Amino acid sequence: MISVSIAINGVTIMARSAVNQAKQNEHGETEYLVDDGSTVWHDPENGPVLLAIQLLETIKEQPKGT
């Protein structure tokens, strides 16, 4: 499992986690099931920072005032 979060002044404002599904595609990428139900494919050779970025990119920010 991997978790990544963004905190401001110690208060988490956004977070995402994913679980490795132990499946690989033909490109050598590993499948991760994200906590929002989406799937992310990641090449382990690219390291965990890129995976964390991919997870953060799945967050849909709410418009201001909602």
N, C-alpha and C positions, 0 to 999 in steps of 0.2 A: 504494500500500500504506500502511496505517496500523498502527502498533503502539502498545500501551499496556501499561505494567507497574507493579507495586507492589513497592517495595523497602523492606526494613527494614535499617538499618545497612549499606546498600550491597549487600545480598543480595536479588536478585529472588525474591519468593515467589509471585507470580502474574503472568502475562502473557497477552496476547491480541493477535492480529494479523488483519487482513482485507485482502482485495484487491477493489478496485472492479471490478465486472463490466461496467461501461459499459452498463447497462440501466436504464431508468426505467419506473416504473409510472404509472398514470393520475393519481396524486396528486403527481407530480413528484419522488418519492423515488428514490434511487439504490440499486441492489442491491450489497451487499458479501458476499463469501464469506468466512466466518470460518474460522480454522485448525482448529476442531473439527468442521467440516463443516456447521455451521448457516448460515443466511442472515439478514442484518440489512438492513432498508430504512431509509434515512436521507435526510431532506430537506437538501440542501446549504445552504440558506438558514439552517438552524438552527446551523450552525457545527460545528467539529471537536470541541469539548468534549462536546457532546451525543452525538456519534458514539462518542467514547471511553467515555462512561458506558454507552451501549448495549452496547459490546463487553465491558466489565467485568461487566455484568449477565448475560452468557452463561456466566460462570465458575461452576461448581458446587463450592462449598467442601466439603472432606472433613470428616466429623465428627472431633472431637478424639480422639486415641488410635489413629488408623488410619494 
